[in-house]
Amino acid sequence: MSRSLTNVLEEWTNLEKEYQHLQETHKLYLQKLDEISKLQNNCSSTISLHRKRLNELSYQIKRCSKGLSPEDSNTMDKIKDKIKTRPNVFFEMEAFLPKKNGLYLSLVLGNVNVTLLSKQSKFAYKDEYEKFKLYLTVILLLFSFTCYFFVSNRFVDAILNFLLVWYYCTLTIRESVLITNGSRIKGWWVFHHYISAFLSGVMLTWPDGNLYKTFRNQFLAYSLYQSFVQCLQCYYQSGCLYRLRALGERHNMDLTVEGFQSWMWKGLTFLLPFLFFGHFWQLFNSISLFNMAQLPDCREGQVMLCGFCFLVLFLGNFLTTVAVVRQKTKSLNQKAKSQ
């Protein structure tokens, strides 16, 4: 037998052994997957049942809380305190359990499980989301700068608006996945991106004409400023979150958002003037568009739609920011009085 044939047979023998080992490993993997699936279903059903029983117990506590002795009342208070902490614990548990997609994700992706089952995967996806926001914000800033100062072409403007539509639509999908995986993105800051995507879509379909040319530079200047402020926010908020996570004061899946959050108060509040200026610029855009809609030669429905979108953005951004500042100021005053 030649030496080359001997080498081939030895290599084949080794491959056969590795193949047998691979089959056994894959069989074990499938068994573990089946076990994990059963454990997931068991945990999900137990959490649902536990929630229901806690609600029933809370109702019973309210009914029997009157006329108790001080000792019994103290016991009831301890039970109430423990009950209050359970929703947060369940939230952390469910972040690692498969769950049904919300309406938006169901429409976009169907019934695909988007739950990431390891902390490393969750953090990697969150970091990828933050990088995506930062990179696209820089690109939009440069694009808006180019369109405002150097290029005056409707086709190039359409590319910018299409990029904005794609950016905001992608953000809404990624944020929905992050919420499914435990990120605490709530309220207006989620809805904000839906409005922005719709506004960008309306701007994309606005036909070239005198009214579009009148509003064009104002919109590009606003987009340029908005991208600049978002770059500041990404840089500043990421630093705040890093420090607060290191101190254990923020959740690891918390994200930077286009607005002012109460946890940002622990550092400088220099972003507030930039944010309020941007909010009132949205109001100015809305008023300008509503005035344009009253002109006799205004036949484009996009004028009124864009004006309405800018008005909604102003009201939501301004009222939410004021509410956060008011709430944080109130809590700081209460702490000062207690000391």
ZIVENDA-V921522 format. One record per backbone hydrogen bond with DSSP energy under -0.5 kcal/mol. NH is the residue of the N-H (numbers start at 1). CO is the residue of the C=O. If there is no record, write none. Layout:
nh | co
NH | CO
NH | CO
This chain:
nh | co
6 | 2
7 | 3
8 | 4
9 | 5
10 | 6
11 | 7
12 | 8
13 | 9
14 | 10
15 | 11
16 | 12
17 | 13
18 | 14
19 | 15
20 | 16
21 | 17
22 | 18
23 | 19
24 | 20
25 | 21
26 | 22
27 | 23
28 | 24
29 | 25
30 | 26
31 | 27
32 | 28
33 | 29
34 | 30
35 | 31
36 | 32
37 | 33
38 | 34
39 | 35
40 | 36
41 | 37
42 | 38
43 | 39
44 | 40
45 | 41
46 | 42
47 | 43
48 | 44
49 | 45
50 | 46
51 | 47
52 | 48
53 | 49
54 | 50
55 | 51
56 | 52
57 | 53
58 | 54
59 | 55
60 | 56
61 | 57
62 | 58
63 | 59
64 | 60
65 | 61
65 | 62
68 | 65
73 | 69
74 | 70
75 | 71
76 | 72
77 | 73
78 | 74
79 | 75
80 | 76
81 | 77
82 | 78
83 | 79
84 | 80
85 | 81
86 | 82
86 | 83
87 | 83
89 | 85
90 | 86
91 | 87
92 | 88
93 | 89
94 | 90
95 | 91
96 | 93
97 | 94
106 | 102
107 | 103
108 | 104
109 | 105
110 | 105
110 | 106
112 | 110
114 | 112
117 | 115
122 | 118
123 | 119
124 | 120
125 | 121
126 | 122
127 | 123
128 | 124
129 | 125
130 | 126
131 | 127
132 | 128
133 | 129
134 | 130
135 | 131
136 | 132
137 | 133
138 | 134
139 | 135
140 | 136
141 | 137
142 | 138
143 | 139
144 | 140
145 | 141
146 | 142
147 | 143
148 | 144
149 | 145
150 | 146
151 | 146
157 | 153
158 | 154
159 | 155
160 | 156
161 | 157
162 | 158
163 | 159
164 | 160
165 | 161
166 | 162
167 | 163
168 | 164
169 | 165
170 | 166
171 | 167
172 | 168
173 | 169
174 | 170
175 | 171
176 | 172
177 | 173
178 | 174
179 | 175
180 | 176
181 | 177
182 | 179
183 | 178
185 | 183
186 | 184
189 | 186
190 | 187
191 | 187
192 | 188
193 | 190
194 | 190
195 | 191
196 | 192
197 | 193
198 | 194
199 | 195
200 | 196
201 | 197
202 | 198
203 | 199
204 | 200
205 | 201
206 | 202
206 | 203
213 | 209
214 | 210
215 | 211
216 | 212
217 | 213
219 | 215
220 | 216
221 | 217
222 | 218
223 | 219
224 | 220
225 | 221
226 | 222
227 | 223
228 | 224
229 | 225
230 | 226
231 | 227
232 | 228
233 | 229
234 | 230
235 | 231
236 | 232
237 | 233
238 | 234
239 | 235
240 | 236
241 | 237
242 | 238
243 | 239
244 | 240
245 | 241
246 | 242
247 | 243
248 | 245
249 | 244
250 | 244
254 | 251
259 | 257
261 | 259
264 | 261
265 | 262
266 | 263
267 | 264
272 | 269
274 | 270
275 | 271
276 | 272
277 | 273
278 | 274
279 | 275
280 | 276
281 | 277
282 | 278
283 | 279
284 | 280
285 | 281
286 | 282
287 | 283
288 | 284
289 | 285
290 | 286
291 | 287
292 | 288
293 | 289
294 | 290
294 | 291
295 | 292
298 | 295
299 | 297
301 | 299
303 | 300
304 | 300
305 | 301
306 | 302
307 | 303
308 | 304
309 | 305
310 | 306
311 | 307
312 | 308
313 | 309
314 | 310
315 | 311
316 | 312
317 | 313
318 | 314
319 | 315
320 | 316
321 | 317
322 | 318
323 | 319
324 | 320
325 | 321
326 | 322
327 | 323
328 | 324
329 | 325
330 | 326
331 | 327
332 | 328
333 | 329
334 | 330
335 | 331
336 | 332
337 | 333
338 | 334
339 | 335
